[in-house]
Structures are given as C-alpha cells and as structure tokens.
Amino acid sequence: MELSSVTSKGQVTIPKSLRQQLGIRQGSQIEFALVGDHVEMRVKSTPQEAPPSGFGILKSKRPAVPADFDPADLLKP
C-alpha cells in the first residue's frame, strides 16, 4: 500500500508505480465511487499515446514545397 497526501485544492498524486500498472497518463479519465467507508477509483478511459514526434500531424491543403527550395531565391530581384 502506498501513501499520498491531499493538497489544499483536494488534489492527490497517484503513485508512479500505480499509474504505470494501470496505464494512467495525462488526459486519462478516472471515476470515483464511495463504497461503504472507502473510495474506489476506476480508469474509465485513457487517451492513445502521443506519437514520438509531431511530424505528419498537421495537414495542409497547399502543395508541398520542393526539397531543393531555397528561400533566399525569393529575395533576388
């Protein structure tokens, strides 16, 4: 059993080992229920893992810029 304190805002830090075992990460939704004299916590949903890089996340309607494009060419008269 692990111990955690409650902040003045009513927040509690879930120990890292439990977060890892349950797959809890930023954006996870947790459900709390009062059962007799204790509280039960259940993971309702966990967001998909973010990709390691942001490459390809944004889509554009414009055509791609050629790989050999040199922005300095725009400054030439």
Backbone as JSON, one array per atom type, in Angstrom:
{
  "sequence": "MELSSVTSKGQVTIPKSLRQQLGIRQGSQIEFALVGDHVEMRVKSTPQEAPPSGFGILKSKRPAVPADFDPADLLKP",
  "N": [[0.85, -1.17, 0.0], [0.57, 2.2, -0.85], [1.24, 5.59, 0.13], [-0.19, 8.84, -0.03], [-0.5, 12.42, 0.01], [-3.13, 14.88, 0.51], [-3.68, 17.88, -1.25], [-4.26, 21.44, -0.63], [-6.14, 22.06, -2.5], [-7.54, 19.78, -2.81], [-6.33, 17.85, -4.33], [-4.67, 14.81, -5.25], [-1.73, 12.95, -5.61], [-1.28, 10.27, -7.72], [0.58, 7.44, -7.09], [3.55, 6.74, -8.96], [4.17, 4.06, -9.67], [1.65, 2.82, -9.57], [0.27, 4.33, -11.52], [1.67, 3.53, -13.79], [1.12, 0.74, -13.83], [-1.64, 0.76, -14.27], [-1.88, 2.16, -16.6], [-2.34, 4.88, -16.6], [-2.25, 8.18, -17.72], [-1.55, 11.58, -18.77], [-4.6, 13.15, -19.41], [-6.15, 10.92, -19.01], [-9.27, 9.56, -17.9], [-10.77, 9.32, -14.78], [-12.85, 7.5, -12.6], [-14.61, 7.93, -9.58], [-15.92, 6.28, -6.73], [-17.92, 6.04, -3.86], [-17.73, 3.54, -1.61], [-19.11, 1.98, 0.89], [-17.08, 2.57, 3.55], [-14.91, 3.52, 2.15], [-13.13, 4.79, -0.76], [-13.39, 3.94, -4.16], [-11.47, 3.81, -7.09], [-11.58, 4.0, -10.57], [-10.25, 3.48, -13.81], [-11.6, 5.08, -16.48], [-11.18, 5.9, -19.13], [-8.39, 6.07, -21.32], [-6.27, 8.16, -23.08], [-4.96, 7.7, -26.42], [-1.52, 6.91, -26.95], [0.73, 9.57, -27.48], [2.36, 10.35, -30.56], [5.93, 9.85, -31.04], [7.08, 12.05, -32.3], [6.02, 15.17, -33.76], [5.75, 15.08, -36.45], [3.9, 15.05, -39.4], [1.42, 15.36, -38.24], [-0.06, 17.71, -38.69], [-2.14, 18.78, -41.33], [-2.15, 20.09, -44.64], [-3.65, 22.09, -47.18], [-2.24, 23.13, -49.16], [0.18, 22.63, -51.8], [3.1, 20.58, -51.38], [6.32, 21.93, -50.54], [9.1, 21.94, -52.71], [11.97, 19.84, -52.11], [14.41, 20.96, -52.78], [14.04, 23.67, -52.53], [14.99, 27.05, -52.09], [14.8, 29.57, -49.86], [16.17, 31.96, -50.08], [16.15, 32.61, -52.73], [13.81, 34.0, -53.08], [14.37, 36.58, -52.36], [15.91, 37.67, -54.32], [16.06, 40.04, -56.99]],
  "CA": [[0.0, 0.0, 0.0], [1.34, 3.43, -0.95], [0.62, 6.72, 0.81], [-0.12, 10.12, -0.73], [-1.17, 13.49, 0.76], [-4.11, 15.69, -0.21], [-3.31, 19.29, -1.25], [-5.33, 22.35, -0.21], [-7.14, 22.06, -3.57], [-8.18, 18.47, -2.87], [-5.64, 17.02, -5.32], [-3.85, 13.72, -4.75], [-0.85, 12.39, -6.63], [-1.32, 8.81, -7.8], [1.97, 6.99, -7.16], [4.02, 6.4, -10.31], [4.07, 2.61, -9.93], [0.24, 2.51, -9.85], [-0.06, 4.92, -12.83], [2.25, 2.67, -14.83], [0.4, -0.54, -13.87], [-2.99, 0.98, -14.78], [-1.83, 2.88, -17.87], [-2.87, 6.23, -16.41], [-1.35, 9.25, -18.18], [-2.24, 12.85, -18.94], [-5.82, 13.03, -20.2], [-6.95, 9.77, -18.58], [-10.44, 9.88, -17.09], [-10.86, 8.45, -13.61], [-14.15, 7.51, -11.94], [-14.53, 7.69, -8.15], [-17.17, 5.82, -6.15], [-17.89, 5.8, -2.43], [-18.2, 2.17, -1.33], [-19.02, 1.81, 2.35], [-16.24, 3.56, 4.21], [-13.72, 3.82, 1.36], [-13.35, 5.27, -2.13], [-12.81, 3.13, -5.23], [-11.09, 4.59, -8.26], [-11.51, 3.18, -11.78], [-9.84, 4.18, -15.03], [-12.69, 5.0, -17.45], [-10.6, 5.96, -20.48], [-7.01, 6.53, -21.43], [-6.02, 8.59, -24.46], [-3.91, 6.98, -27.13], [-0.2, 7.51, -26.74], [1.13, 10.57, -28.47], [3.5, 9.9, -31.36], [7.2, 10.37, -30.52], [7.35, 13.36, -32.9], [4.82, 15.78, -34.3], [5.8, 15.04, -37.91], [2.76, 14.47, -40.08], [0.16, 15.58, -37.53], [-0.8, 18.79, -39.34], [-2.44, 18.59, -42.75], [-2.25, 21.35, -45.37], [-4.27, 21.99, -48.5], [-1.25, 23.64, -50.11], [1.12, 21.61, -52.26], [4.36, 20.51, -50.64], [7.44, 22.72, -51.07], [10.15, 21.03, -53.17], [13.08, 19.66, -51.19], [15.54, 21.81, -53.15], [13.61, 25.06, -52.46], [15.88, 27.93, -51.34], [14.07, 30.8, -49.58], [16.99, 33.11, -50.49], [15.76, 32.94, -54.11], [12.69, 34.93, -53.03], [14.89, 37.92, -52.12], [16.6, 38.14, -55.53], [15.16, 40.82, -57.87]],
  "C": [[0.9, 1.24, 0.0], [0.54, 4.58, -0.38], [0.83, 7.99, 0.01], [-0.9, 11.15, 0.08], [-2.15, 14.23, -0.13], [-3.68, 17.15, -0.11], [-4.49, 20.13, -0.79], [-6.44, 22.43, -1.26], [-7.85, 20.71, -3.7], [-7.52, 17.52, -3.86], [-4.76, 15.98, -4.63], [-2.98, 13.22, -5.89], [-0.95, 10.87, -6.58], [0.13, 8.34, -7.94], [2.33, 6.47, -8.56], [3.85, 4.92, -10.62], [2.63, 2.21, -10.25], [-0.18, 3.09, -11.2], [0.47, 4.03, -13.95], [1.48, 1.36, -14.95], [-0.98, -0.39, -14.51], [-3.03, 1.71, -16.12], [-2.4, 4.28, -17.78], [-1.82, 7.24, -16.88], [-2.19, 10.51, -18.36], [-3.45, 12.66, -19.86], [-6.68, 11.82, -19.84], [-8.14, 10.25, -17.76], [-10.59, 8.83, -16.01], [-12.25, 8.62, -12.99], [-13.95, 7.17, -10.47], [-15.9, 7.26, -7.64], [-16.95, 5.59, -4.66], [-18.51, 4.44, -2.17], [-18.01, 1.92, 0.17], [-18.21, 2.94, 2.96], [-14.97, 3.89, 3.44], [-14.1, 4.26, -0.06], [-12.67, 4.31, -3.1], [-12.58, 4.02, -6.44], [-10.98, 3.63, -9.45], [-11.08, 4.04, -12.95], [-10.95, 3.98, -16.06], [-12.16, 5.04, -18.88], [-9.19, 6.51, -20.39], [-6.77, 6.94, -22.87], [-4.92, 7.75, -25.11], [-2.58, 7.68, -26.89], [0.1, 8.49, -27.86], [2.3, 10.02, -29.28], [4.78, 10.52, -30.83], [7.59, 11.73, -31.13], [6.04, 13.9, -33.45], [4.76, 15.72, -35.82], [4.56, 14.37, -38.47], [1.42, 14.7, -39.39], [-0.7, 16.63, -38.24], [-0.98, 18.49, -40.82], [-2.59, 19.97, -43.39], [-2.89, 21.1, -46.72], [-3.31, 22.5, -49.57], [-0.34, 22.51, -50.59], [2.43, 21.69, -51.47], [5.43, 21.36, -51.33], [8.52, 21.73, -51.53], [11.32, 20.99, -52.2], [14.24, 20.58, -51.51], [15.18, 23.3, -53.12], [14.56, 25.87, -51.58], [15.16, 29.24, -51.1], [14.85, 32.05, -49.99], [16.65, 33.53, -51.92], [14.6, 33.95, -54.14], [13.18, 36.37, -52.88], [15.59, 38.49, -53.36], [15.62, 38.9, -56.42], [14.9, 40.15, -59.2]]
}
